[in-house]
Structures are given as C-alpha cells and as structure tokens.
Amino acid sequence: MKKPVLLDCTLRDGGNQNNWEFTPTDVRTLVTTLDAARIDVIEVGYRGGSGSRSSADAGITAHCTPEFLAALPEVHHAELAVMVVPTVCPVQAMDDLPDSPIGMVRIAAYPWNIAGVPEYVRAARNLGLRTGVNLMAVSYADPAQLTEIARTLRAEQPDVCYVADSFGALTPDDVRTRVAVLREHLDCPIGLHAHNNLGLAAANALAGLDAGVDWLDASLCAMARGAGNLATEQAAAFLTAWPKYATHTDLAQVCAAAEYVAEQVLPRPMVVRRQEIAAGINDHHYYYQDRIDKISARYGLDPWEVGRRIGATRPRKVLDDVVADVCHEMTGGHTA
C-alpha cells in the first residue's frame, strides 16, 4: 500500500484569494485542526513574499516574520514549512528559521531561473532544515529541459522535488511523462502540486501517484489562485476510501478544517468558469486572463485566440505589454 505524504498549503497558496489576510484566529484554528487531523506537513506561508503577485498590503502569511512564526501553536504530528522564492527573498532571510518552529523550507523556481536553487537548498540544509523544490510552470518544460533541470538539482539534491502545474494545463498523461523524467534523473521523492483549471486536479494526483509521486500538495476548499488546487479534504477522502493507498489522516478533522475555511475564510467559493478554464487550456498564468479580456476587447479580438498565442510564447512575467504586443501583431496595430 502506498502512503503519500500530504502537505496542506492553504495558509500559503490560499493567500492568493484573500491577499494572505488570515487572522491570528484563522492561523491558530487551521494549524491546530490540521495537526489534529495528522496532516504530514502544514505550509504556513511565504518567507519574503510571493514571486507571482506582489502586494504592498499583503497579510501575515505572505512574509512569515519571526514574530508570526514564534506565535504559531504547538504541533504534535505535523511538520511546519515555509516557502521561499529566490527571486524575491535573499538567501540570508532564512538564517533565523532554526530558532523558529519551522522544520522545512520549500524553494520555488521557474524552469528559467532554476540555476539559483542549489544555493538555497544548501543554505537551508546547513541550517538543519529539510528542503523541497517546487518546479513551477512545469508545463513549459519538455522532457529534454526537465532532464537538464534535474541535472542542475543533483548538485544539491533536495529532500523532495515537486512538479508544480502552476497554470493548471497538465493532463494525466502530461503528469506521468514529467514524473517519469524526474524519477529517472533524481534520487529524491517526487511531489505534485496540481491546479484545477481543467477540472483535473484529482485525476492528475491519482495519475501522479501511479507514476511514482510520493508527496501531494493540497489546500482546504481548493483555496488558491484561479481555479485552485487539489482540495485537502478530497485528497484525504480518496486516500481513505481507496484500499490501494494508506493514510493516517483523520478525514473528519480535515473536513472540519475545510468547513471553517468555507464559512470563515474564503471571500467567495472556488469556481471553475470561463476565465479559469481559459488560463488552463491556453497554458498561461491565471493573472493574465483579466488583461487578455480587457486588451483583446480594445483590439476587437477573440480573447481565446489571444490567450492561445500568449501561452505559446511561454511568457516569463505577467505584463500588459505582452498582451498588447500579441494583439498588435494580430491586427497590424489597429484597435477596434
């Protein structure tokens, strides 16, 4: 029986829905309930901010200050983790973490800036912390590129390496292919961070488990950017119901945490509608979609076609100029 490690990232990735404005009561309730539910790892936020959404007024879990970490409730089962994005967080910002309850640092990077990751893995390990790497936008990396990325990571191999479907564009076959490449070239466990833009988060998680994934990311009520993640309560449910898997997670407690998020935390229910699906099918960052809709309308263009062309360029940043350049090329510079 396979017993996956279940990591809940509500307080970190869920912040994309509420600007990381979790109250002290929210943090205490979620950490305590998830710990009682025997979730393996609870990611409590970013150290140093999100790399994909800068916000001057972001809440407490966007930065995980020493004061915030010191106030976290004691846990008896779960390991506590933070995420670091090297493009916005200097490596020295981790130096105080050994004096906190944090036991694990996850380093998030895109395929085009993976070269800086080994330094962060080495630094975190030297501080006595477990390490993970989340390879974001993995839909933009083909097998040959993934092989090169794996060779880079072997210099300072983390404790787990994640396939992160940042744009919700992967199908189960895509997941199997990418997991197989990383398993071939790395000697560490492989994880999966699935987004639900195409309604495939649970299907991709199951395909990943069959392909050799050992860790699953999830968030309560799927709370995350756009269409959201694999829901923690759904992951706990299928791991409990399916005899081929083993779990020590208490499903009733996980559902209690999810009910709290639904009633007290989420600003609106998570949905999978046109905008979320468009970002997934066109393979681009969800934060592009509003820009695509507005700028396409200015040029009198079909936003689906504009989105398809943007995804094909594999843009590295979410910028209005990227959308405008595509629209300009499609119309010869003529607005509607």
Secondary structure, 3 states (H helix, E strand, C coil): CECCEEEECHHHHCHHHHCCCCCHHHHHHHHHHHHHCCCCEEEEEECCCCCCCCCCCCCHHHCCCHHHHHCCCCCCCCEEEEEECCCCCCHHHHCCHHHCCEEEEEEEECHHHHHHHHHHHHHHHHCCCEEEEEECCHHHCCHHHHHHHHHHHHHHCCCEEEEECCCCCCCHHHHHHHHHHHHHHCCCCEEEECECCCCCHHHHHHHHHHHCCCEEEEEHHHCCCCCCECEHHHHHHHHHHCCCECCCCCHHHHHHHHHHHHHHHCCCCCCCCHHHHHHHHHCCCHHHHHHHHHHHHHHCCCHHHHHHHHHHHCCCCCCHHHHHHHHHHHHCCCCC
